[in-house]
Amino acid sequence: QHRAQKAPPGQHRHCERCFSRHCRAPVEISVSCPVISCRLHCGATFHMCKEEEHQLLCPLEQVSCLNSAYGCPFSMARFKLGKHLQVCPASVVCCSMEWNRWPNVDSDTTLHKNIMKETLSEECLDTALALRDQKILFRTLKIADLFPEWRKKDEVEELMDEAMGGEAGAVGGAACGSQEGNNQLSELSQQERENLAKDKEGMDLGSYKTWENIFSKELLACTVTGSAANTGQQTKEDSKKTAPASHAASSTEKAKNTPDGAEEAKDQKAAQVTPARELNGLAPWQEGVLERLKKEVGVGDYNMYLVHHGGMLIRFGQMAACTPREKDFVYGNLEAQEVKTVYTFKVPVSYCGKRARLGDALGHKMPTSDKSVDTSDLGIHLEELPKTNIVEATLLCALEKELKGHEISEARGIDGLFVDFATQTYSFPLEPFSSSAVLADILDEKSPQELHMELYTECVTRRHNKSSSAFTFTCSHFFRRDEFPSHFKNVHADIQSCLDGWFQHRCPLAYLGCPFVQNPFRPEGLKAKVIYSKPLKTFAIKPEVDTLLADPGKCNFTVDIRGRNKDLLSSLPVEVLKYIAGFLDSFSLSQLSQVSVLMRDICATLLQERGMVLLVWEKKRYSHGGTSWK
């Protein structure tokens, strides 16, 4: 006999396995229940106990939008969810289009200067987009990362104090607990160590900590090795003595006569225990470790030990770095052969590079000497030295580190013959800045605007790692999911990617400085032109309005009840205005909402159909002190 399976909670034993629409089973308590139809008339028939389960699948059940957690306020029948997602106001897409734009520090800037001298037109699309990217770049470049010597003095002192406070435990090998390191620490006071650190220019505290940790470990190993050697010699001397009893008696008398006899006895006892530990361990610095390994472990473990600890075994003399000649049965009997060097490459002499020569292929070397030079050798006072342009210097340093991966003043070998080296100093007509200052903070807002970026863009970067590039810019505009395809096609595919010679034409003599520009393309069937909207930071279409309508003094106005002037468009009924606004795109609606209060209210009625929901993140603090973003 099989025990009857227990039905799920809320269902009966018969109803669990019954899926017939024409079930005629009798109604019994805890066995079966009557068959009913869906209350929303979707056509489904089921047992009464399965009604809650059917509500999870019924296509006519009213449910919230799938994006309700992101702010969608709509509720609808379940079968309408798929179609609603296409126009859901909370189904927002962020445009991730990227492009690269480089500074014009290495190119001729005549065209850029002439463009900025004239009044910027809305139709100059490449210039407007370049200025937008330049503004973003100036807000991201931190000056302290490129010129750390120009920080404020108080901030530099705080950084040095923090660094010296963290490194105090590593000076002199204090990490291994050596007594010598403690003596060295006690000799120098905190103030003396700070003064010593401030005098050392270019001190890398991070590398200092790493090397100090390594040297502390090596010092500990050397200390253990030296104590083991001294203990072995002492053991041999004790074994040669023939009267151990008298030696013990004499040591006891010495301990009584000497005030530090107890400490010496402890040291002797510790020294007697050390040889047993050293002769039994498997550390690379212990004597006979290889012989013990051959007896205790297998061949595979022995070879693996040599691979990991081979360097330390060679340093401590446990094994030879090279096989001795008398033990080498392959190369032991070989004789040295005379090697003749034949030069088949002739160094060209017609090209003179402006670099420092390391030497030529023939091995000749010019006599050189190393000298320390300074700006004082020029014979010019520091006040008379020309000041560096902060924008050009910052962009040049950032570009050098971005493309070539090193600083401007860093020595770099080009090939086997030449090396680039230099020491670059900067003198800015500015006061020292804070560590959090960016390039946009230290620029003078009253000074005329300049263009320091190239007019053309690149979609394929010259770097392998583009995610951390400061010269990579993104669109980052938010759109409804149904608006994103038209945005990408119109803005990025048709306009932005074709600005260099197709959608926008520049004068053929632009390389000489001519700023003339022409846009031959116009929207089909409309008298309009493509412009760049600075408030919205995107391209837009501006219709060509008649001069009578453009002049506010010649427009016809009506006077309302309150005695205010009202244009003819605003005097139309609200229903007509709503009908007209329903034909406008999102860009036009955003512009219309800024015309007047009435137009803003008209546009607000279209929020349910044309609006977009964006999340606003706020920082929430809890009673226990923790924080999170909601």
Disulfide bonds with the S-S distance in Angstrom:
none
